[in-house]
Amino acid sequence: MQKSNKKSLLISFAVVVVTASAIMISNSFLDASSHREAPIIANDPLADNTDLYAFRSPDDQNTVTIIANYIPAQLPQGGPNYYSFGEDVRYEIHVKNDITTKGDDIIYRFEFEQTNEDPSTFFNIRLGQENLKTTYTCNRSVDGGLSYQTIVANGIVPPNNIGPRSIQSPVGLGATNYNTLRNGAITTATTGEEIFCGPSDDPFFVDLGGVFDLGQTRSSGGARDGLSCKNIHSICIKAPISTLQKDGKDVSQAANILDSDYVIGVYATASRKLITVRSLHGGKPINIGQWVQISRIGMPLTNEVVIPIGKKDYWNSIQPYNEDTALEKYFTNPELALYMDDSQFGTAVPALSALRVQRNSLQSFDFGNTHDGLAGLLGNPATTGTAFDVNLFGNYLLRPGQPRSVDLLPIFMTGVPNLAPYQLATGKNGNPLAAGKPFINNFLPTFGDMLRLNMAVPVTQRNDPAFSTLGLIQAAVLGLTDPAYNGSTALQFIPNMDGFPNGRRLEDDVTRIELQAVSGVVLAAIGLWYDDYTVGGANPVTPNLVGVLTYTTGVESNDRPFKSTFPYLANPSNGFGACGGALQSNNNKLYPEQDASLKIGSPEVFMTNYPNPATTQTTFKYRVLDKTNVTVKILDQTGRLIDTPVNNKTVDGGTHELIYNVTKLPPGFYFATVENNDQTTQSIKFAVTK
């Protein structure tokens, strides 16, 4: 045999072996999302879904904004190789709006390409060139993925916010500021959507260190946002409601604010090719074969805290349309409920002591794991016409031994219909099965995990005093207790009806809401009160209910305020500023690499304020390079402007102190920001106590 033939045979044999190996491992390796929540996807950050948001745009209520985030826990000082979207990853946002069709109704597909503009340097940015400069193509399908139309052909991904020398100086990109780059990357698609892809501050907030230390959240002190000063990469779409609505209707055509025809389900995925062949000499890998889904996210925290670790990779590989019914038991008998039940392991997690599942609601119903809950009502004539009717959804919702099939299962897998008993206890006169006051309808029975949003529900503006990060739970509280809403069972807008789990706003505290939901707060809202309420009692707002409603993990808002315009996310932290480490100085002067164009020394802007928490006053400290105008603002945790103690004031270069009286502020968390030319350069979070 000739040498060349031997070589060809060896190559062919190698391809067969690689292919066979890939097929054999595909079910384990590629069946591999919130933040690093599944074992396999934790090793593939470029393809890792972290969070998904869908909300009616607060500044343009004719549109809905969908945000899918990827690549968790990015350090802003992550050089020399900063994270970017993967060239070999297919990112998709899926929308379901019509239950009469199979599969997705709209798919937005994003694919990215990188260019090394200057191979001669190890820097990410130098002399106006980027390594790696990233662009993208967005294709849209409206026929379930049978065909695609290119709606953005050469979208721009702004670079990472490395620092002021890289972004603003002449030896870097020479941009006016990072906002200029970011706003310039917002693209209008040929079909009318606004689209942004790029790095952002991670909007999720949670005491990761406490939660995963066997549930020991630190509300009593010491809680820390584990994602503070961390970045992610975002895909953001702001679409007209008529684009997402199944019949092309705009919101003015809705029959009412809970119109079922305006419900959409959203989920996001990441996929890779089946086979990857790596070069022996450092070249780019070759990817061949079919695309395989390796990550997905719909409802927040599903895979993180509901699905057990042995099933997480498997869950990532399937779609909402082929959910494994064997996984439903983790919703109907959730592990977390065991730590909210003193007959089980309720004393094992002291931080959850305020959260207790109903074991004897109305002295009749036991929602402890493996008990029957409301299953005994199946077939009862009292359920006729309700969602529990056997001719409707009774067999799905009323399951013996699976007590949370009546609340947690529909919240995650179908959405909640505007049918009794899923209405507020207002007007029910003590009968949970009676019609009450409507407050939710995001019912889309795909029987799969999706983030569901009723686009007809009006927006609660972020500067509304009634705005709450507790979302729909706060809407329920107002509907039960506020005279403006609890006087009748009439359908009316209650603030925060547009909050999670009806969609998800950036501000929504989903960790707290979901822990409260596992503790049975939704059951209480519809009239299945906590065990310390006696039937016929005067006030169902018992100590148990108050304990659940006032429960906190200690981290209740993002570490940075959100923007008021699309894409709403805060700019990514830079590695040179306060998030990048300690202040570097020379004879008490800032290095010229700091933000000279803004004339504000980023590393020391609000580096300290003291005391924090404050009871009467607190002192903020900021530093400017030379004479300039400065504005200081105080905002609440929703981003609402509270005060402007320094308004476009001309100050000399150097360090300045602002003594601020906090006695007029209610207890809670606030942000202080310093701006120059309407550009926020730094913000600090502080607390007020009384």
PyMOL commands that set and color helices and strands:
alter all, ss='L'
color gray80, all
select helices_A, chain A and resi 3-29+41-43+45-47+164-167+178-184+208-211+241-244+251-253+260-262+302-306+309-317+320-322+325-332+335-338+350-352+375-377+381-383+394-397+403-406+408-413+472-481+510-518+521-525+543-549+578-580+602-604
alter helices_A, ss='H'
color red, helices_A
select strands_A, chain A and resi 49-56+63-74+89-96+106-115+125-126+129-130+133-141+149-157+187-188+194-201+231-240+263-277+286-297+451-454+609-610+617-624+628-636+641-651+654-661+668-676+679-688
alter strands_A, ss='S'
color yellow, strands_A
deselect
rebuild
show_as cartoon
